[in-house]
Amino acid sequence: MRSPEKGAETLVYLASSPDVEGMTGKYLSDGKLITAKSVAYDPEARRKLWEASENLTGLKVSA
């Protein structure tokens, strides 16, 4: 298990580094570009995740 500090490193990098300014649609882990798992491209899995997120947060976003 990672410490909170170690877990936040990539997020801090993405929020503050000019190296990634304007970068979209990419996945990073430990500050390095990675290939997303195939489930990330599965429309049904994305729909289920979206619905679960809405249910857990109580927030609904209309399309």
N, C-alpha and C positions, 0 to 999 in steps of 0.2 A: 504494500500500500504506500502511496506517495504522501508526503507531507503537504499541507495546504500550500506552502510556499512553492514547492516543486510543481504541484499541480497547476498553479497559477502562472508559471513562467511563460508558457506559450501564449496565454491570453494577454499578459502584459506586453509581450513582444508584439503581438498583433495590434494592440491598441497604441503602441508608441513608436514602432520602427518605421522609418521612411522606406525601408526595403520592401515592405508589403503594401505600400500606399496604392490604392486603386485595385488591389488584387481581390477578385471575387470568385466564388464557385470552386474554391480549392479546399483541401483538407490538410491540416498540419498536426503533427504530433512531435513533441519535444523540439519544436521550432523548425521541423523539417517537413517538406511536402511529402504527402503519402497518397496512396491510392485508396479511395473509399471502398468499404466492403460492398458487395453487390446489392445488399438489402437497401443501401442508400439510394439506389436507382429504381427500386420497386414501387410503382405508384400505389399499390394496395397497402404496402407496409407504411408508406408515408401518410396515407389517409388515416390508417389506424392510429399512428403516432399522433397526428394532429387532433383526432377526436379524443384520445386519451388525455392529451395536454389540455384541451378545452374542459374536459370533465374534471380533471384534477385542480385546475386553477379557477374554474367557475367563470372563465372568460370565453365569450363566443365572438368569433370574427366572421362577419358575413362576406361572402365573395361577390 
